[in-house]
Amino acid sequence: MSAQQFIQTFIQRQGLWMLGANVLAKLAGFAAVVLVTRTVSEASYGAYAYAMVLVSAFVPFMGFGAYQAFLKFGADAPGQSDKRQLHAYALARGTMLSLALVAAITACAFLLGSGVPESVPLMQIVAWTFVSTLWMEHTKSYAKCLHLNRASAQVDITYSFLLVAMAWGFTSVWGVKGYAYAVVSAPALASLPWMARLHVLHWSWKPLPDAFQGFWSYGMYTAFGALLANAFYAVDVYLIGRCLVDSADEVALYRVAFLIPLATRVVPVAVAATDFVKTASYASNAHKLWAYMKNYWRTFGLLSLAMLAILWGLTPWLLTAFGPGYEEGAGVMRVLLLGMLGGHWLRIPLGNMLSALGRANWNTMVNAVVLLTTAILCLWRIPADGISGAAKIMAGMIWLNGAMSLCLLWLHTELLRRQSQV
């Protein structure tokens, strides 16, 4: 398949809707943060960022793997009634387990937020994203299972507009707490109308059908692997809060510098979300797997390189949008942009591909190794180099994670070749 054909098939799968919606969601998040940083002090935003980063690390564990398993098993379900039945089963249990996670984080907030005490009440608010985000992800996953990528994208579009409007309105009234309320409310308000439209605004407590055995084991492996991946993006902030004086201000500067590099993940994430079912169908075909990755690298890989290069040049100007003082993070942001290139080329597409191939346990092992290594290295460099040291460690670890995922894809395809020779 040529690069042109690869792009054409991506468009046919409503990939432009997915990409556009993801870009809009990132732009909305960017706009919301600009509104907040220009309204509240650096210390207030730093406290919110600290709370949100720690809570976000646990977001993949919302529902304890129910929505991740639904996307995999729902895609394989033979009929629409089976998909709807599985969705109702997963949504019911996922919601109850998410509420338990909200209670656990609320109870532990004083311990988790002790590095930045101002973050504790904010953490207890944003913990409710476990429920609201679960509902939104379930809605999008159900649409994807029906090959309605456009509907999935429209959920994200609805969410984007709601987030900006609510962030502006709530922050002007309640300050940084208002932004926390907006972040919690927007996913639920965006998903509920679409759940009704897709006729999945219900749940079921019936037992899991025999056809879906392995549902929870796959979900837990995937959730735990994603939790470790999210913890990777939280361990640096947590240790900055623990190791540095005036940590709230340092956290604010670091998170703003990381915000745009993290937002660029929209390109590989959108492609992975669009092609999850497609790559899963290649699980036993080594040639198609490598052909897919080569086409990805010479299309979206080159797009990522161009995008990150442009952002590199615009870095100082972009940071001034957040308010005076944030341009001091230009050097940190440029280091993180270099690291994110490894995420675009290797870590994100290959990590998602391994999950689609049923190798979620491999992802979990890689993420565990990378997280432990990152924590050790950050403890070593942050006290000496501050947020600059954290950025360098994170950039290197993103590339290491991607390289390990590439080796595991090679191992998967090598095992396929050996099986074919038996």
C-alpha positions, 0 to 999 in steps of 0.5 A: 500500500502506498502512502497515498492509499494509506491516507485515503483508507484513513479518511474512509474510516472517518479518520479526519473526523477523529483527528479533527475532534482530537485537535479541537479537544486539545485546543479547547484544553489549551484555551481553558488553561490560558483563561485560567492562568490569566485569571488566577495566580501561578500558585493557585494554578500550580495547586490545581495542576498538582492535584489534576496530575495526581488524579489523572494518573489513576484515570485509566483505572476508572471502572477497573478496565471495564471500558478498555475491555469493552472496546476490545470485546465489543469490536469482536461481538457479532451483532449490535444487540450483543454489543449493547448488552456488553456495554450495559454490563460494562457501564454498570460495573464500571460506574460502581467501581469508579465511585469506589475509586472516587471515595478512595482518592477523597480519603487519601487526598491529604496524604497524596497532596501533602507536598502541596497542601493547597491541592487537597480540596481541588483533588477531592473535586477532580476525583469525580472525573473518574465517573464523568470521563468513564461515561464519555469514554464508554459512549465513544467506545460504543460508537467505534464498535459500530464503526461510527467514528464520526459519532465518536468524534462528535462527542469530543467536539461537544465536550470541547465547546462545553469545557471552554464555556464552563471554564470561562464562566465557572473560573470567573465566579469560583476561581481555580475551584470553578475550573475544577468543577468545569473539568468534572462536569464537561465530560458527563454533559457531553456524553449523556445526550449521545448515550441517549441518541445511541440508545445506551443510556442504561446498564445491566446487572446480568452476568457476563455471557460466556462468549466474553470470557477473558473480559476482566483479565484483558481489561485489568491488564490494559488498565494497569498498563495505562495507569503505569503510563499515566503515572509516568506523566505524573511522577515528575510533577509529584517529585517536583512538589516533594523536592523543590522549595516554592513547589507550587510555582515550579509545578505551574511553570513546568506543567505549562511548559509540558502542556503543548508537547503533551497536546501534540499527542493528538496526532498519533492518538487519533490515528491509533483510535481510528485504526484500533479495530483495523490493527487488531485484525492484523494480529496474525499477519506479520507482513501487514503489521510492519507495512502498517507501521512503515506507512504510518512513519512516512505519513503521520510520522513526517507530519509529527516531525514538521509540527514539532519543529514549528512549535520548537521555533514558536516556543517563547511566543507560545508561552507568553499566552499564559501570562507573564513569567511563563516564558521562563519555561522555554528551555524546558518546553524545547527539551520536552518537544524533543522527547515527544518526538519519540512518543509520536514515532514509537511510544504511542503507535506501538503501545496502542498496537500491542494492546490491539494485538492482545499484548496488553501484559507486555505493555504493562511490563514496559510501563512498569520498568520505565516508571520505576527508572524515571522515578529513580532518575528524577529523584537524582536530578530534580534536587540538583537541576530542578525542573530542567532536570525533570524535563531531560529525564522525561524526554529520554524515558519517552524514547526508551519506552518507544524503543522497548515497544518496537522490540516487542513488536518485532518479538510478536512478529518473530513468534508469528513467523516461527509458528508459521514454520511449524 
